[in-house]
Amino acid sequence: MKRLLPATLVAIACAIAPDTSADGLRRPGFLGVQVEGLPAGDRHGPGLAVRALVDGGSARQAGVRAGDVIKAIGGRPVSTTGEFVAAARRLRGGDVATLEIVRAGVPVRVEVAVKPRPPESAPDLDVDYGAVTVDGHLRRTLVTVPRAAGPSRRPAVLFVTGVGCFSQEIADPMDNVAQLLYGLTRAGFVTMRVEKSGEGDSQGPACAGPQADMAAEVRGYVAGLRALKADPRVDAGNVFLVGLSIGGVEAPLIEREEAVKGVVAINTAAKPFMEYLLETRRRQALLRGLPHDEVDRHLARVLRCNHAALVEREAPQALLARLPECGEEIRFPAPLAFMQQWAALNPGEAWRAVESPVLVVIGASDWVATVAESPYLVEMINGFRAGRATLQVIEGMDHGLSRAPTMQQSLARRGPGEFEPAVLEATADWLRRQAAS
């Protein structure tokens, strides 16, 4: 599952928090400003119009006003929300950012003392910030711990998130992942997230860069898993993996490096990537109402372009020169190296090495990971070790853990919907039983 930036950037309010944590990782900064691109031909362009400011935010405190036009940040021109996001993401708490703006037709320079992003918090559990070293760089870890009375050492979950580049910090407690993880914490489990390379507070190569491949992402999770087992609040013999979407693909690769008590794979793919891709694209095209002949032409292009990019590993520039129609097809949600490693992965071989019990959860309304994938995955695992895998189908749940009566309704909806608590209940119940065994 991937979090997407809206077309209009809305920066979240800033609060007082340490600029640098005890482990030396600096917090990302927030300007606390909402911007929009200027209409074509606007006399102030190129630039971005300030539409609103957040009370207590860095920009408001520095004197930025609604109606200002931001032309540059730190000497870098910005004319699109994408450029603004990139510039803002480079800022850290404690930085001083120079904004070049136009106010009522007059150029103005504003020095902004950037506040750090407020730390994640929840009223009935603790969120601890830590770090692990991966490939010589520090990666942020976020650990949720129950406040309710319980044993001194608790069972724990390492959460393996979906594909793409985004911070795993939770700003909205009603976010679906928040409800899953906070719900597991309230059920008595310590949970851990490991930020991807260069995301959130983390150091390391940019998540979207060529070094941030699947192998590097797995190494980050393995480092987190070992740190979680070493946590004095955790029962090291009762640590589990919960993988969502691509996290279920990566889970057996993590378990191969560091054993766990059990694995939960939610809305994941089970077949080799190219086969999964074609099945998924066909289903999505038919759900959108495309005629079957158009679907077949579309899939021929999908196969041709993805095979060249991911299997034959033809350089993108050469591929597009040869097949210009592949432009849309090779815009991947992760770095090319990551996608090529996924395409080369033998899922059966990966799962064959898993010795721990597995719960496979699938939403019946998931149009991203086909429902057929999960029974196949259970059959595969049980073919290697009889009785090791269990299937749980959640009726009316889609890929984003939202309620959706049908795939069509989920596909037509923009953004996430209301959380489906049945996935939390099924996961927590299975984890409790495994932890007690």
N, C-alpha and C positions, 0 to 999 in steps of 0.2 A: 504494500500500500504506500502511496506516495502523497505527500502534502504539496499542494500547488499554490503558487503565489497568485493573487488576484490581479486583474488588469490594472487596477488602481492600487498603488501601494498604501497600506495603512500601517504605520509604525505604532507599536504598542507603548503605552505610557511607561515612563521611567520612574524608578524609585531609588532611594538611597540604598546602596549595597557596596561591598568592598570591590575596589577596582581589580585587585589581584587576590586569588585565593591562596590558602596556605601551601598548596602544591605548586604555586608559581604560574598557574594558568590565568590569563587575563580574561575578564568577562567581555563579551561583545557589547557594543554600545548601541543605544537607541536615540534617534533624533526626536522622536515623538511628533512626526509631521506626516500629513497626508498630502500626496501630490498627484497631479494629473498632467498628461501631455497637453500641449497647446494645440488648438485647432490649426489646420493647414493654413498658411498665409498670415498667421497672427503676427502683428508688428513687433511683439516682444520675442518671437522665436529666433533660433531654437532655444528650448528651455522647458522647465516644468513649473506649472502653477501650483502654489500652496493653497490647498482648499480648506484645510483645518489643522489645528494644532492641539496636542494633548496637554491637559493641565499637568503641570509638574515636569513636563518633558524638557529635554535639553534645548531644543530649538526655541520654544516659547520663552524659556528663561533667558536666552541670549538675545531676545528681541525680534525674532522672526515673526512676521505677521501674515495672516490670511490675505491673499491677493498678491503677495510677493511672487516674483518669478525667479526660480533658482537656475542659474546658468552653469555653475561649476561647483564641485566639492573638492577642496584640496588641490585646486589647479586643474582638475580633470573635468572637461565639459560633460554635461549631462543633458540629453534631449529626449530620452525615453525612460519609462519607469524601470526597464531592465538595467539601464546604465546607472540609474539612481540606486537601485537595489545593490548592484555590484559595489558601488562606491560606499554605500552605507554599511555593507557587510564587512568592509575592511576596517571599520572604526572599532576601537576598543574603549572601554571605560577608562577615563583619565586622559584620553586624547584631546587635542584642541583641533577642531575642524574649521577651516576657513570656507565660508559659503560666499560665493559671488552671486549677488541677486540684483534684480531690477525692481525698484519700488517707485510706483507712480512715475515711471519713465526715467528715474535717476539710478545709475549704478551705485551699489552699496556693497561693502565688504563686512561680513558679520563673523566674528570669532565665537565659535560654539564650544563650550566646555562640555565634553560628551560624558553623560552619565552611563553607568553600566546597566545592562539588562537586569531587572529584578530576579532574584532566585525563585525557582519553582517552590510552591508550598501547597499544603492541603491541611484543613483544620483538624483532622483526626489521625494523621500519620506523619512520620518524619521523612523528609527528603534530604539525603546526605550527598554532598558533592565530593567525589574522589577522582583518582586518575590512575591509569595504567600506562606502562611504556610499551609502545608498539613500533618496531622498526626504528628505534632511536628517538621517537617522538612521544609526547604525552597525549593521551586521549582521555577526555572527560568521561567519568562514569557517574551515573545517577542511581542512587539506591533508595528504595522506599522501604521503611521499616514500620511494623505495627506498633502503635502506642498501647494497645490493650494488653492486659496482663497475659503472660504466657511463658513458655519455657525459655531458658536463657539462650538456647540455640534452636533456631527455627528452620523449617524447610525453606528452600529458596528457589527462585526462578530467574534464569537469564533470558531476557526477552530479545529475540532476533527479529529486527524490523524488516519492512518492505524495501523494494528497490528504489534508488534515487538518492539525491543529495538534499538533505534537510536536517535541521537540528532535532534531536529527540527530546529536548526539553518541552515540558507541557505548560502552555500558557492558559489553556482553558480546561478546567476540571471536567467539563461535559464532553470534551473530545472523546471519541470512541476508544482510542488506545488508552487514554487516561482512565476511562471507566473499567476497562479490562484489567489494567495493572493495579489501579487503586483498589479495585474490587478484590483482586487476589491478595493484596496486602491486608485488607480488612478481614480476609478469610484466614489470616495467620501466616502468610508467606512474605519473606523478604524478596524484593524484586530488584533486578539490575538492568540498566540500559547502558550500552557503550556507544558514545558518539562516533560517527564515521570520521575518517581523516579530514581534517580541516574544517569540520562543522562545529557549530557552537563554540565552546571554549577550546576545542582541540587544536593541537599543533599538527604538523605533517602536511604532505602534499594535498593540493586541492582535491576535494571529493570528485569533482568532474574531470580531473586530469588523468593522464595515462597510467600513472603509478598507482592509482586507487582502483585496483582490479579486484576480482572476487577473492583471490588468494590473500591479498592484503586485508580485505574486510574480514575474512575468516580468522586471520591471525589476531585481529583486534578483539573478536569475540572470545577466542581461546584465552587471551590474556585476561579479559574480564571474568571469564568463568573460573580461572585459577584464583583470581583475587577474591571472587565471591566465596569460593570454598574456604579461603584463608580467613575470612571475616569471622571474628569471635562470636558474632551474633547468629552465625549460620551453622546448621548441622551439615557438615561436609558430606555426609553419606546420603543426604536427602536433597540433592540439588538437581533441578530439572531444566530442560530447554523448552521454551515456547516460541515457535517460529511462525511468523505471519507472512503469507505470500512468499516472496523469495526467501524469507527466513526459514521456511520449511525445506527449501532446496539446500540451503547452507547448513541446516541443523545436523545432518549426518556427517558432513565434513568437519564440523566442530566436535561432534561426539567421537569421531575417529582419533582426535588429538587429546581429548580429555573426557573420560567416561562420566556419565551422568546416571541418575536413578531412572529417568524416563524422558520421553520426548513428546511434545504436543505440536502437531503440524496443522495450522489453520489456513484454509483457503490457499492451498499450495499447488504446485505443478509436480507431476510424478513422472512424466514421460520426457524423453530427450527434447531439447529446446525446439528444434525445427518442427518436430511432430506436434508438440504442444502449440507452437505459434500458428501453424496452419489450421489446426482444429479450432483454436480460439478465434482467429480472424474470420473463419467461415461462420461460426456461430454469431459473432457480432454483426457481420454483414447481413445475415439473414434476419437477425433481430431488428435491424434498421430498415428492413423491407426491400433490400436490393433483389432484383430478379436473379435467378440462378445462373444465367449465362454471364451476367456482369460479375457475380461472385466468383465464378471460375476464372474470368479474366483477371480479376483483382488478385486472386490467390496465385496465379501464375507469376504475376509481378512480385508479389510478396516472396515467393520461393526464389525466384531468380535473383532478386536484389540481396536478400538476407544470406543466401548461400554464398554469393560472391563476397560479401562483406565479412561474414562471420566464420564460414567454413574454409573458403579459399583464401580469406584474409587479404583481399585486394585492397590497396590503399584507397581511401575515400575519394581523393581527388581524381585518381585514374578511373575509378568506377563511375563517377558522375560524368566524366568526359565521355566514357563509352556508353553509359546508360543514364541519360539525364533524368529519365522518369523515376529513378531510384531515390531522388532527393528526399521525399517524404518517408520512404521506407527505411532509411538508415539514420533517422533521427531517433536515437535510442534513449531510454530513461536512465542509462548508466554509461560510464566510459566505454569506449569501443573494446578495450582490453578486457573489461569485466564481461561484456556480452560475448566476446569470443571464447572466454573460458567457460561461460555457461553453455554455449553451443557445443563445446568439446566434452562437457561432463557426461559421464555414464551414470544416470541416477540409480539404476539397478545395482551397479557395482558399489556406489556410495552407501546405499541402504543395506546391502548385504552385510556390511561390516558392523551394523548397529546391533548390539546385543541387548539393549535395554528395551522395556515395553514402550509402545508407541500408541498415542491416541491421534487419530486423523479426524479433523473436524472440517466440514464443508457446509457452506450456506447454500441452500437449494436455489436461491436467487442470484448466485454469483455468476456473472457473465464474463469474468476475467479468468478465473481458474475453473474449468469445466467441472460439473458435478461428476462426470465420468472418471476424472482423474483420481478422485479419492478412493472409490472402491477398487480401482486398479492398484493404487498404492498399498492398500490394506492386503489385497491378494498377493502382491509382490513380497511384502515383508513376511507374511505368514507362509509363503512358499519357501522362504529361507529358514524361518524359525516358527513352527506352527504355534498359533495362539498368541503371538507377541503383539499383534496390532489389532486395534478396535476402531470401528467407524462410528462417528456420530454426525448425523445430518441435522442441521438446524433449519427447519422450515421458515421461509420468509426472511432469510438473512442474506445480504449481498457481500461483495468482496471487502467493503469497508466496515464490516461488522454492523451495518445499519439494517433497520427493518425495511423490507421491500417485499410485497406480496409476490411479485414476479420479476424475472430478469428484465422484461421490457420496461417496467416501471422504474427499476433501478437505473437502467441505461438512460432513460429520459430525464432523470433527476440530475440537477446540477449540484455538485457538492455533496458532502456526507449527510445522511439522514439520522433519525433517532436511533440510538444504540439498542441493539437486540440483547437483552440480558441473558438469554438462554445460552449464549456462547460462554459467558462468565460462569454460569451455573454448571454447565457440562465440564468445563476445564477445571474449575475448583474442585468439583466432586471427584473427578478422576485423579487429580493430584493428591487430594487427601487420602484416597484409598491406596495409592501407590506409596505415599509417605508412611502410612501405617503398616505396610506389608514388610 
